[in-house]
Amino acid sequence: SCVWGSFHNFETAKAIYDECLLNGIRQILTLPATPNERFVVYRGVRPGVYSGRWFVSEGLGWRGGEFQRFENQKDANDAFMSYRRD
């Protein structure tokens, strides 16, 4: 699966790419996708639980934030609900 983004200019695209290198997003996106993988966005544009790799654009807004990968929906939901309670 691919995640695409468009940017107004090269400088913006490069800055966001560099940020993805620093915060681990690029590394996560290079791992093989699994059918049940879920991503929890704790801090970003739209925190929540995401199925698939669209968390980068929808949850993080292509910017930094905090996220975590899980192998199933239950673990992702539990982690997000625990975070919301704290």
Biopython code that builds the backbone (N, CA, C, O; Angstrom):
import numpy as np
from Bio.PDB.StructureBuilder import StructureBuilder

atoms = [
    (1, "SER", "N", (0.834, -1.177, 0.000)),
    (1, "SER", "CA", (0.000, 0.000, 0.000)),
    (1, "SER", "C", (0.876, 1.237, 0.000)),
    (1, "SER", "O", (1.994, 1.218, 0.515)),
    (2, "CYS", "N", (0.379, 2.283, -0.564)),
    (2, "CYS", "CA", (1.132, 3.537, -0.665)),
    (2, "CYS", "C", (0.386, 4.647, 0.047)),
    (2, "CYS", "O", (-0.842, 4.650, 0.138)),
    (3, "VAL", "N", (1.155, 5.572, 0.541)),
    (3, "VAL", "CA", (0.589, 6.783, 1.123)),
    (3, "VAL", "C", (1.191, 7.944, 0.355)),
    (3, "VAL", "O", (2.411, 8.083, 0.273)),
    (4, "TRP", "N", (0.332, 8.769, -0.204)),
    (4, "TRP", "CA", (0.775, 9.887, -1.028)),
    (4, "TRP", "C", (0.399, 11.208, -0.378)),
    (4, "TRP", "O", (-0.594, 11.319, 0.340)),
    (5, "GLY", "N", (1.222, 12.195, -0.654)),
    (5, "GLY", "CA", (0.915, 13.542, -0.215)),
    (5, "GLY", "C", (1.398, 14.514, -1.275)),
    (5, "GLY", "O", (2.380, 14.236, -1.963)),
    (6, "SER", "N", (0.742, 15.620, -1.416)),
    (6, "SER", "CA", (1.218, 16.646, -2.336)),
    (6, "SER", "C", (1.535, 17.898, -1.525)),
    (6, "SER", "O", (0.893, 18.196, -0.517)),
    (7, "PHE", "N", (2.530, 18.605, -1.993)),
    (7, "PHE", "CA", (3.017, 19.765, -1.258)),
    (7, "PHE", "C", (3.162, 20.935, -2.218)),
    (7, "PHE", "O", (3.346, 20.746, -3.420)),
    (8, "HIS", "N", (3.079, 22.125, -1.685)),
    (8, "HIS", "CA", (3.105, 23.322, -2.522)),
    (8, "HIS", "C", (4.465, 23.577, -3.156)),
    (8, "HIS", "O", (4.548, 24.170, -4.231)),
    (9, "ASN", "N", (5.530, 23.132, -2.497)),
    (9, "ASN", "CA", (6.854, 23.355, -3.055)),
    (9, "ASN", "C", (7.831, 22.310, -2.520)),
    (9, "ASN", "O", (7.531, 21.579, -1.577)),
    (10, "PHE", "N", (8.993, 22.262, -3.139)),
    (10, "PHE", "CA", (10.002, 21.274, -2.777)),
    (10, "PHE", "C", (10.478, 21.457, -1.341)),
    (10, "PHE", "O", (10.694, 20.472, -0.635)),
    (11, "GLU", "N", (10.642, 22.687, -0.903)),
    (11, "GLU", "CA", (11.144, 22.950, 0.445)),
    (11, "GLU", "C", (10.212, 22.368, 1.505)),
    (11, "GLU", "O", (10.673, 21.776, 2.481)),
    (12, "THR", "N", (8.910, 22.534, 1.316)),
    (12, "THR", "CA", (7.939, 21.975, 2.263)),
    (12, "THR", "C", (7.993, 20.455, 2.243)),
    (12, "THR", "O", (7.998, 19.815, 3.295)),
    (13, "ALA", "N", (8.034, 19.877, 1.048)),
    (13, "ALA", "CA", (8.112, 18.414, 0.927)),
    (13, "ALA", "C", (9.369, 17.882, 1.602)),
    (13, "ALA", "O", (9.311, 16.878, 2.312)),
    (14, "LYS", "N", (10.493, 18.535, 1.391)),
    (14, "LYS", "CA", (11.766, 18.100, 1.982)),
    (14, "LYS", "C", (11.723, 18.216, 3.497)),
    (14, "LYS", "O", (12.195, 17.318, 4.194)),
    (15, "ALA", "N", (11.173, 19.293, 4.017)),
    (15, "ALA", "CA", (11.091, 19.477, 5.473)),
    (15, "ALA", "C", (10.235, 18.383, 6.106)),
    (15, "ALA", "O", (10.591, 17.846, 7.155)),
    (16, "ILE", "N", (9.126, 18.056, 5.486)),
    (16, "ILE", "CA", (8.249, 17.019, 6.038)),
    (16, "ILE", "C", (8.894, 15.649, 5.902)),
    (16, "ILE", "O", (8.769, 14.825, 6.808)),
    (17, "TYR", "N", (9.583, 15.381, 4.794)),
    (17, "TYR", "CA", (10.305, 14.116, 4.639)),
    (17, "TYR", "C", (11.356, 13.975, 5.734)),
    (17, "TYR", "O", (11.468, 12.918, 6.354)),
    (18, "ASP", "N", (12.119, 15.027, 5.972)),
    (18, "ASP", "CA", (13.138, 14.988, 7.030)),
    (18, "ASP", "C", (12.509, 14.734, 8.392)),
    (18, "ASP", "O", (13.060, 13.990, 9.203)),
    (19, "GLU", "N", (11.366, 15.343, 8.645)),
    (19, "GLU", "CA", (10.662, 15.125, 9.907)),
    (19, "GLU", "C", (10.203, 13.669, 10.022)),
    (19, "GLU", "O", (10.263, 13.080, 11.102)),
    (20, "CYS", "N", (9.745, 13.090, 8.910)),
    (20, "CYS", "CA", (9.336, 11.678, 8.910)),
    (20, "CYS", "C", (10.514, 10.761, 9.204)),
    (20, "CYS", "O", (10.339, 9.708, 9.818)),
    (21, "LEU", "N", (11.699, 11.141, 8.778)),
    (21, "LEU", "CA", (12.894, 10.365, 9.111)),
    (21, "LEU", "C", (13.177, 10.427, 10.607)),
    (21, "LEU", "O", (13.492, 9.412, 11.228)),
    (22, "LEU", "N", (13.065, 11.616, 11.179)),
    (22, "LEU", "CA", (13.393, 11.807, 12.592)),
    (22, "LEU", "C", (12.409, 11.133, 13.539)),
    (22, "LEU", "O", (12.821, 10.568, 14.553)),
    (23, "ASN", "N", (11.117, 11.182, 13.227)),
    (23, "ASN", "CA", (10.140, 10.657, 14.179)),
    (23, "ASN", "C", (9.741, 9.206, 13.930)),
    (23, "ASN", "O", (8.862, 8.687, 14.619)),
    (24, "GLY", "N", (10.373, 8.538, 12.955)),
    (24, "GLY", "CA", (10.150, 7.112, 12.759)),
    (24, "GLY", "C", (9.045, 6.741, 11.796)),
    (24, "GLY", "O", (8.800, 5.556, 11.567)),
    (25, "ILE", "N", (8.368, 7.733, 11.222)),
    (25, "ILE", "CA", (7.281, 7.420, 10.292)),
    (25, "ILE", "C", (7.810, 6.676, 9.072)),
    (25, "ILE", "O", (7.220, 5.681, 8.653)),
    (26, "ARG", "N", (8.899, 7.138, 8.508)),
    (26, "ARG", "CA", (9.433, 6.484, 7.308)),
    (26, "ARG", "C", (9.787, 5.035, 7.598)),
    (26, "ARG", "O", (9.519, 4.153, 6.783)),
    (27, "GLN", "N", (10.384, 4.787, 8.748)),
    (27, "GLN", "CA", (10.755, 3.419, 9.111)),
    (27, "GLN", "C", (9.512, 2.526, 9.196)),
    (27, "GLN", "O", (9.521, 1.401, 8.697)),
    (28, "ILE", "N", (8.456, 3.021, 9.822)),
    (28, "ILE", "CA", (7.205, 2.259, 9.924)),
    (28, "ILE", "C", (6.639, 1.976, 8.537)),
    (28, "ILE", "O", (6.161, 0.872, 8.276)),
    (29, "LEU", "N", (6.689, 2.960, 7.652)),
    (29, "LEU", "CA", (6.106, 2.795, 6.322)),
    (29, "LEU", "C", (6.907, 1.850, 5.438)),
    (29, "LEU", "O", (6.382, 1.366, 4.436)),
    (30, "THR", "N", (8.157, 1.575, 5.777)),
    (30, "THR", "CA", (8.948, 0.640, 4.982)),
    (30, "THR", "C", (8.779, -0.801, 5.449)),
    (30, "THR", "O", (9.201, -1.723, 4.751)),
    (31, "LEU", "N", (8.171, -1.017, 6.618)),
    (31, "LEU", "CA", (7.883, -2.381, 7.066)),
    (31, "LEU", "C", (6.756, -2.960, 6.215)),
    (31, "LEU", "O", (5.886, -2.221, 5.755)),
    (32, "PRO", "N", (6.765, -4.281, 6.001)),
    (32, "PRO", "CA", (5.641, -4.877, 5.260)),
    (32, "PRO", "C", (4.324, -4.653, 6.005)),
    (32, "PRO", "O", (4.250, -4.825, 7.222)),
    (33, "ALA", "N", (3.310, -4.274, 5.276)),
    (33, "ALA", "CA", (1.985, -4.072, 5.881)),
    (33, "ALA", "C", (1.387, -5.428, 6.238)),
    (33, "ALA", "O", (1.593, -6.415, 5.532)),
    (34, "THR", "N", (0.653, -5.463, 7.332)),
    (34, "THR", "CA", (-0.057, -6.676, 7.720)),
    (34, "THR", "C", (-1.554, -6.376, 7.687)),
    (34, "THR", "O", (-1.956, -5.228, 7.878)),
    (35, "PRO", "N", (-2.386, -7.396, 7.445)),
    (35, "PRO", "CA", (-3.822, -7.143, 7.292)),
    (35, "PRO", "C", (-4.490, -6.546, 8.525)),
    (35, "PRO", "O", (-5.461, -5.799, 8.404)),
    (36, "ASN", "N", (-3.981, -6.868, 9.702)),
    (36, "ASN", "CA", (-4.634, -6.413, 10.932)),
    (36, "ASN", "C", (-3.920, -5.263, 11.623)),
    (36, "ASN", "O", (-4.329, -4.857, 12.711)),
    (37, "GLU", "N", (-2.861, -4.727, 11.021)),
    (37, "GLU", "CA", (-2.117, -3.677, 11.705)),
    (37, "GLU", "C", (-2.999, -2.462, 11.949)),
    (37, "GLU", "O", (-3.841, -2.098, 11.128)),
    (38, "ARG", "N", (-2.779, -1.858, 13.088)),
    (38, "ARG", "CA", (-3.499, -0.648, 13.475)),
    (38, "ARG", "C", (-2.477, 0.349, 14.005)),
    (38, "ARG", "O", (-1.431, -0.030, 14.531)),
    (39, "PHE", "N", (-2.794, 1.610, 13.858)),
    (39, "PHE", "CA", (-1.929, 2.673, 14.336)),
    (39, "PHE", "C", (-2.726, 3.567, 15.264)),
    (39, "PHE", "O", (-3.851, 3.961, 14.957)),
    (40, "VAL", "N", (-2.132, 3.879, 16.395)),
    (40, "VAL", "CA", (-2.752, 4.805, 17.332)),
    (40, "VAL", "C", (-1.993, 6.120, 17.238)),
    (40, "VAL", "O", (-0.778, 6.162, 17.430)),
    (41, "VAL", "N", (-2.711, 7.178, 16.945)),
    (41, "VAL", "CA", (-2.146, 8.526, 16.967)),
    (41, "VAL", "C", (-2.549, 9.133, 18.299)),
    (41, "VAL", "O", (-3.725, 9.396, 18.549)),
    (42, "TYR", "N", (-1.558, 9.350, 19.147)),
    (42, "TYR", "CA", (-1.807, 9.936, 20.461)),
    (42, "TYR", "C", (-1.821, 11.456, 20.386)),
    (42, "TYR", "O", (-2.629, 12.119, 21.036)),
    (43, "ARG", "N", (-0.917, 11.990, 19.585)),
    (43, "ARG", "CA", (-0.803, 13.443, 19.453)),
    (43, "ARG", "C", (-0.622, 13.744, 17.972)),
    (43, "ARG", "O", (0.317, 13.254, 17.345)),
    (44, "GLY", "N", (-1.508, 14.538, 17.421)),
    (44, "GLY", "CA", (-1.456, 14.876, 16.006)),
    (44, "GLY", "C", (-2.672, 15.704, 15.637)),
    (44, "GLY", "O", (-3.357, 16.236, 16.510)),
    (45, "VAL", "N", (-2.938, 15.812, 14.357)),
    (45, "VAL", "CA", (-4.073, 16.585, 13.864)),
    (45, "VAL", "C", (-5.385, 15.968, 14.324)),
    (45, "VAL", "O", (-6.301, 16.686, 14.726)),
    (46, "ARG", "N", (-5.482, 14.634, 14.268)),
    (46, "ARG", "CA", (-6.713, 13.938, 14.643)),
    (46, "ARG", "C", (-6.356, 12.647, 15.381)),
    (46, "ARG", "O", (-6.266, 11.595, 14.749)),
    (47, "PRO", "N", (-6.150, 12.696, 16.699)),
    (47, "PRO", "CA", (-5.822, 11.485, 17.459)),
    (47, "PRO", "C", (-6.909, 10.426, 17.303)),
    (47, "PRO", "O", (-8.094, 10.740, 17.190)),
    (48, "GLY", "N", (-6.480, 9.175, 17.301)),
    (48, "GLY", "CA", (-7.433, 8.075, 17.186)),
    (48, "GLY", "C", (-6.753, 6.799, 16.763)),
    (48, "GLY", "O", (-5.526, 6.723, 16.714)),
    (49, "VAL", "N", (-7.557, 5.789, 16.455)),
    (49, "VAL", "CA", (-7.074, 4.487, 15.999)),
    (49, "VAL", "C", (-7.323, 4.404, 14.497)),
    (49, "VAL", "O", (-8.429, 4.674, 14.028)),
    (50, "TYR", "N", (-6.293, 4.030, 13.747)),
    (50, "TYR", "CA", (-6.377, 3.972, 12.294)),
    (50, "TYR", "C", (-6.026, 2.581, 11.793)),
    (50, "TYR", "O", (-5.080, 1.956, 12.274)),
    (51, "SER", "N", (-6.794, 2.103, 10.826)),
    (51, "SER", "CA", (-6.451, 0.857, 10.151)),
    (51, "SER", "C", (-5.711, 1.234, 8.876)),
    (51, "SER", "O", (-6.212, 2.017, 8.069)),
    (52, "GLY", "N", (-4.562, 0.696, 8.702)),
    (52, "GLY", "CA", (-3.771, 1.023, 7.533)),
    (52, "GLY", "C", (-2.904, 2.246, 7.759)),
    (52, "GLY", "O", (-2.846, 2.809, 8.852)),
    (53, "ARG", "N", (-2.250, 2.625, 6.714)),
    (53, "ARG", "CA", (-1.189, 3.623, 6.830)),
    (53, "ARG", "C", (-1.615, 5.050, 6.556)),
    (53, "ARG", "O", (-0.780, 5.949, 6.461)),
    (54, "TRP", "N", (-2.911, 5.256, 6.431)),
    (54, "TRP", "CA", (-3.405, 6.613, 6.229)),
    (54, "TRP", "C", (-3.299, 7.455, 7.488)),
    (54, "TRP", "O", (-3.615, 8.645, 7.469)),
    (55, "PHE", "N", (-2.853, 6.840, 8.595)),
    (55, "PHE", "CA", (-2.659, 7.611, 9.823)),
    (55, "PHE", "C", (-1.683, 8.753, 9.600)),
    (55, "PHE", "O", (-1.746, 9.770, 10.290)),
    (56, "VAL", "N", (-0.776, 8.588, 8.633)),
    (56, "VAL", "CA", (0.220, 9.630, 8.374)),
    (56, "VAL", "C", (-0.457, 10.909, 7.903)),
    (56, "VAL", "O", (-0.130, 11.998, 8.375)),
    (57, "SER", "N", (-1.393, 10.781, 6.981)),
    (57, "SER", "CA", (-2.055, 11.983, 6.476)),
    (57, "SER", "C", (-3.260, 12.371, 7.325)),
    (57, "SER", "O", (-3.439, 13.549, 7.634)),
    (58, "GLU", "N", (-4.087, 11.405, 7.705)),
    (58, "GLU", "CA", (-5.312, 11.724, 8.439)),
    (58, "GLU", "C", (-5.058, 12.063, 9.905)),
    (58, "GLU", "O", (-5.587, 13.051, 10.412)),
    (59, "GLY", "N", (-4.261, 11.259, 10.580)),
    (59, "GLY", "CA", (-4.052, 11.448, 12.014)),
    (59, "GLY", "C", (-2.941, 12.419, 12.353)),
    (59, "GLY", "O", (-3.069, 13.235, 13.265)),
    (60, "LEU", "N", (-1.843, 12.323, 11.607)),
    (60, "LEU", "CA", (-0.698, 13.189, 11.890)),
    (60, "LEU", "C", (-0.673, 14.433, 11.012)),
    (60, "LEU", "O", (0.008, 15.404, 11.341)),
    (61, "GLY", "N", (-1.395, 14.422, 9.912)),
    (61, "GLY", "CA", (-1.366, 15.561, 8.999)),
    (61, "GLY", "C", (0.009, 15.768, 8.391)),
    (61, "GLY", "O", (0.409, 16.900, 8.117)),
    (62, "TRP", "N", (0.734, 14.672, 8.181)),
    (62, "TRP", "CA", (2.083, 14.695, 7.623)),
    (62, "TRP", "C", (3.072, 15.437, 8.508)),
    (62, "TRP", "O", (4.160, 15.795, 8.055)),
    (63, "ARG", "N", (2.711, 15.669, 9.746)),
    (63, "ARG", "CA", (3.602, 16.385, 10.652)),
    (63, "ARG", "C", (3.962, 15.485, 11.808)),
    (63, "ARG", "O", (3.474, 14.360, 11.915)),
    (64, "GLY", "N", (4.812, 15.985, 12.663)),
    (64, "GLY", "CA", (5.222, 15.219, 13.828)),
    (64, "GLY", "C", (4.066, 14.971, 14.771)),
    (64, "GLY", "O", (3.017, 15.608, 14.679)),
    (65, "GLY", "N", (4.267, 14.078, 15.635)),
    (65, "GLY", "CA", (3.256, 13.717, 16.609)),
    (65, "GLY", "C", (3.713, 12.457, 17.316)),
    (65, "GLY", "O", (4.872, 12.056, 17.208)),
    (66, "GLU", "N", (2.820, 11.853, 18.020)),
    (66, "GLU", "CA", (3.141, 10.598, 18.685)),
    (66, "GLU", "C", (2.201, 9.529, 18.170)),
    (66, "GLU", "O", (0.989, 9.732, 18.098)),
    (67, "PHE", "N", (2.775, 8.377, 17.809)),
    (67, "PHE", "CA", (1.979, 7.284, 17.285)),
    (67, "PHE", "C", (2.627, 5.968, 17.687)),
    (67, "PHE", "O", (3.780, 5.930, 18.118)),
    (68, "GLN", "N", (1.870, 4.902, 17.540)),
    (68, "GLN", "CA", (2.375, 3.572, 17.850)),
    (68, "GLN", "C", (1.666, 2.563, 16.956)),
    (68, "GLN", "O", (0.485, 2.721, 16.646)),
    (69, "ARG", "N", (2.384, 1.533, 16.546)),
    (69, "ARG", "CA", (1.836, 0.479, 15.689)),
    (69, "ARG", "C", (1.433, -0.713, 16.549)),
    (69, "ARG", "O", (2.143, -1.080, 17.486)),
    (70, "PHE", "N", (0.289, -1.314, 16.226)),
    (70, "PHE", "CA", (-0.202, -2.508, 16.918)),
    (70, "PHE", "C", (-0.562, -3.567, 15.891)),
    (70, "PHE", "O", (-0.835, -3.257, 14.732)),
    (71, "GLU", "N", (-0.559, -4.812, 16.325)),
    (71, "GLU", "CA", (-0.873, -5.926, 15.433)),
    (71, "GLU", "C", (-2.359, -6.250, 15.368)),
    (71, "GLU", "O", (-2.768, -7.073, 14.549)),
    (72, "ASN", "N", (-3.180, -5.620, 16.212)),
    (72, "ASN", "CA", (-4.613, -5.917, 16.166)),
    (72, "ASN", "C", (-5.423, -4.746, 16.722)),
    (72, "ASN", "O", (-4.898, -3.860, 17.397)),
    (73, "GLN", "N", (-6.704, -4.777, 16.416)),
    (73, "GLN", "CA", (-7.623, -3.705, 16.797)),
    (73, "GLN", "C", (-7.782, -3.586, 18.310)),
    (73, "GLN", "O", (-7.793, -2.479, 18.847)),
    (74, "LYS", "N", (-7.903, -4.721, 18.999)),
    (74, "LYS", "CA", (-8.141, -4.692, 20.442)),
    (74, "LYS", "C", (-7.006, -4.000, 21.181)),
    (74, "LYS", "O", (-7.247, -3.127, 22.015)),
    (75, "ASP", "N", (-5.770, -4.385, 20.880)),
    (75, "ASP", "CA", (-4.629, -3.760, 21.555)),
    (75, "ASP", "C", (-4.560, -2.267, 21.258)),
    (75, "ASP", "O", (-4.246, -1.467, 22.140)),
    (76, "ALA", "N", (-4.853, -1.896, 20.018)),
    (76, "ALA", "CA", (-4.840, -0.479, 19.649)),
    (76, "ALA", "C", (-5.925, 0.285, 20.399)),
    (76, "ALA", "O", (-5.675, 1.365, 20.935)),
    (77, "ASN", "N", (-7.128, -0.278, 20.434)),
    (77, "ASN", "CA", (-8.223, 0.382, 21.159)),
    (77, "ASN", "C", (-7.908, 0.521, 22.640)),
    (77, "ASN", "O", (-8.127, 1.578, 23.231)),
    (78, "ASP", "N", (-7.388, -0.558, 23.243)),
    (78, "ASP", "CA", (-7.044, -0.519, 24.666)),
    (78, "ASP", "C", (-6.002, 0.557, 24.954)),
    (78, "ASP", "O", (-6.119, 1.296, 25.932)),
    (79, "ALA", "N", (-4.984, 0.643, 24.099)),
    (79, "ALA", "CA", (-3.929, 1.639, 24.300)),
    (79, "ALA", "C", (-4.484, 3.054, 24.176)),
    (79, "ALA", "O", (-4.149, 3.930, 24.974)),
    (80, "PHE", "N", (-5.331, 3.276, 23.176)),
    (80, "PHE", "CA", (-5.882, 4.613, 22.983)),
    (80, "PHE", "C", (-6.806, 5.005, 24.130)),
    (80, "PHE", "O", (-6.758, 6.140, 24.606)),
    (81, "MET", "N", (-7.642, 4.081, 24.574)),
    (81, "MET", "CA", (-8.558, 4.382, 25.683)),
    (81, "MET", "C", (-7.782, 4.636, 26.973)),
    (81, "MET", "O", (-8.147, 5.515, 27.753)),
    (82, "SER", "N", (-6.728, 3.882, 27.198)),
    (82, "SER", "CA", (-5.888, 4.103, 28.378)),
    (82, "SER", "C", (-5.250, 5.488, 28.322)),
    (82, "SER", "O", (-5.187, 6.191, 29.331)),
    (83, "TYR", "N", (-4.781, 5.872, 27.143)),
    (83, "TYR", "CA", (-4.189, 7.193, 26.962)),
    (83, "TYR", "C", (-5.219, 8.292, 27.229)),
    (83, "TYR", "O", (-4.910, 9.294, 27.874)),
    (84, "ARG", "N", (-6.437, 8.102, 26.735)),
    (84, "ARG", "CA", (-7.490, 9.108, 26.922)),
    (84, "ARG", "C", (-7.873, 9.270, 28.395)),
    (84, "ARG", "O", (-8.219, 10.367, 28.833)),
    (85, "ARG", "N", (-7.809, 8.172, 29.157)),
    (85, "ARG", "CA", (-8.144, 8.243, 30.591)),
    (85, "ARG", "C", (-7.073, 8.995, 31.377)),
    (85, "ARG", "O", (-7.369, 9.661, 32.369)),
    (86, "ASP", "N", (-5.831, 8.880, 30.923)),
    (86, "ASP", "CA", (-4.727, 9.533, 31.645)),
    (86, "ASP", "C", (-4.740, 10.973, 31.314)),
    (86, "ASP", "O", (-3.901, 11.727, 31.806)),
]
sb = StructureBuilder()
sb.init_structure("model")
sb.init_model(0)
sb.init_chain("A")
sb.init_seg("    ")
for serial, (resi, resn, name, xyz) in enumerate(atoms, 1):
    if name == "N":
        sb.init_residue(resn, " ", resi, " ")
    sb.init_atom(name, np.array(xyz, "f"), 0.0, 1.0, " ", f" {name:<3s}", serial, name[0])
structure = sb.get_structure()
